[in-house]
C-alpha cells in the first residue's frame, strides 16, 4: 500500500466493535506490512496499528 492511501480492514480481520465504515490512512509501509492510523479522529495522538497488507483493502 502507498502512503496516504485510505483503507479499511477486511471483514475476516475486523474487530467486533468496528464497522465496515471504519477507515484508516496508511502512514508507513514496510514491504508486506503497513502502519495504519484511524482516519477522522480528533485525539491528539491518533490510534495506530501495524497490520499485514493482506488484512486491509482500499476503501
N, C-alpha and C positions, 0 to 999 in steps of 0.2 A: 504494500500500500504506500502511496505517496504522502508526504507531509501535507497536512491541511485537508485531506480527504474526509468527508463526513461519512461515518459508518454506523452500523448497528450490529449488535451481537446476534448471531444466528439462533434460531429457535431452540435447537438442541443444547446450546451452551448458556442460554439466558437464565438468570436467577429468577426464582418465583415472584419476587417483588418488582421485577422490571417488566415493562410492556414492550411491545414491538416498536413503539414510538420513542423509546429512549435512544437518544442519538449521542454519538461521541465524535471527537475530532482526533485524527492521527497526529500525535506530537513528535513521534520518533519512530523510525523503522530500523530494525536490526536484522535484516535479511528475512528470516522466517517468523519473526515476531514483531509486534508493534506496541508502543506505549500509547494508550488512548486516554483522552480526557473528556469528562462529561461536558456536553455542549449546553449552552444556555443556563449555566449555573452561576448564582450570584455570590457564592462563598469566596473569601479572599484566597484560599488555597483550594483549587478545584480538585475533586477526586480523580485519580488516575488508576489505570490498570495496565498490566502487561499481559497480552494475550497472543496466542499463536495466530498467524494470519488466516488459517483455515476456520477459525472461530468467528470471524467477522465478515461482513459483506457491505458493499457500498449502499448507502441509503438513497 
